[in-house]
Amino acid sequence: MRAYMSERDKYIRRIVSENCPATDWKALAAYFQVLIRYMEHERLIHLLVTLSFAFFFLASIFIMRFFGGLFPFIFFIIITVMLTAYVRHYFFMENTVQGWYRLADEIDRRAEPLRRP
């Protein structure tokens, strides 16, 4: 997902920075809105998975505290690593999509310069 988002981000930013007069800004805006909707869906799914791992993380702490043993400790380590990876990925997705919102505003201004402030 990171590679997909990074490739699309570079592609769109290159088009915007070139500011070619032949660019169909309305078509680009429509394409970009579709990309944003896809990523919003991905963000929701990753948020739910991250929250699930956070629940398992808290449960593993509870189990280690009251039951102890090797299995709860191994479970805790695995869940901690997974939670850390999901949090990092979720922040990447969140920050990228937030940047895309600003980029979408710029594309919209160029698509309809008379109707946008």
Long-range contacts (C-beta under 8 A, 24 or more apart in sequence): 1-42, 1-89, 1-93, 2-89, 2-92, 5-39, 5-92, 5-93, 5-96, 8-35, 9-96, 9-99, 9-100, 12-100, 12-103, 12-107, 13-103, 16-103, 16-106, 16-107, 16-110, 23-110, 25-107, 25-110, 25-111, 26-111, 26-112, 28-107, 28-111, 29-104, 29-107, 29-108, 29-111, 32-100, 32-103, 32-104, 32-107, 33-104, 35-100, 36-97, 36-100, 36-101, 36-104, 39-93, 39-96, 39-97, 39-100, 40-97, 42-93, 43-90, 43-93, 43-94, 43-97, 46-86, 46-89, 46-90, 46-93, 47-90, 49-86, 50-83, 50-86, 50-87, 50-90, 53-79, 53-82, 53-83, 53-86, 54-83, 56-83, 57-83
